[in-house]
Amino acid sequence: MDFFVEFSPITIQPQEIELKSFEMIEEEIGNHSFSEEQFPIVKRVIHTTADFELGKSLRFHPEAVKAGIFAIRQGKKIVTDVEMVKAGIHQSRITHFGGQIICHIRDEDIVKEAKEQNITRSILAMQKATSQIEGGIFAIGNAPTALLELIRLIKLGKAKPDLIIGVPVGFVSAKEAKEELQKLDVPYITNQGRKGGSPVAAAIVNALSLMAQQVNRDENE
């Protein structure tokens, strides 16, 4: 007896796959308390991770979405903690507004100094970025030490980002770093718990850039 059953996908059209995915997310997510401006970001994170629990754990500063859209439209720089976040960001939408994506984690001076001081490269990369730019979006998806250092620099008055996307993943200090972030009076998007990751940080930036693009379209109509 032949037990083999051939599976056929619902659709092989790229746009239809994405549309169907978002329809399924809206159907399955159930009750939530996210605002109309926050929900597209939540859906994009769920679409990226297929993790409803992670999506529902997102937390937003009241000014976060507005601040992110404004920063992108103003061509502000986007700083990432690792190259994977940078690689996941839709670059052409950022550069369309004159923006640039920066990551210092692999810079020779950062690698050298981190070894000498016996600290993470992420800490030094945040110090370098904040010393060189004013405002901007900081998208942290991997290193809790990067987020904690950014928080420290903000408290010292050495950094004032337009928006912090703080969703590092991990067991050591990830949950606690996010809790500290939510104590700041600085626009942030974060989540509760240990989950997170580079794809999540990139997804949030991508959602914001799509919203910035839509605002431009609406204003030009």
Buried (B, 14 or more C-beta within 10 A) or exposed (E): EEEEEEEEEEEEEEEEEEEEBBEEBEEEBEEEEBEEEBBBBBBBBBBBBEBBEBBBBBBBBEBBBBBBBBBBBBEBBBBBBBEBBBBBBBBEBBEBBEBBBBBBBEBEEBBEBBEEEEEBBBBBBBBBBBEEBEBBBBBBBBBBBBBBBBBBBBEEEEBEBBBBBBBBBBEEBBBEBBEBBEEBEBBBBBBBEBBBBBBBBBBBBBBBBBBBBEBBEEEEE
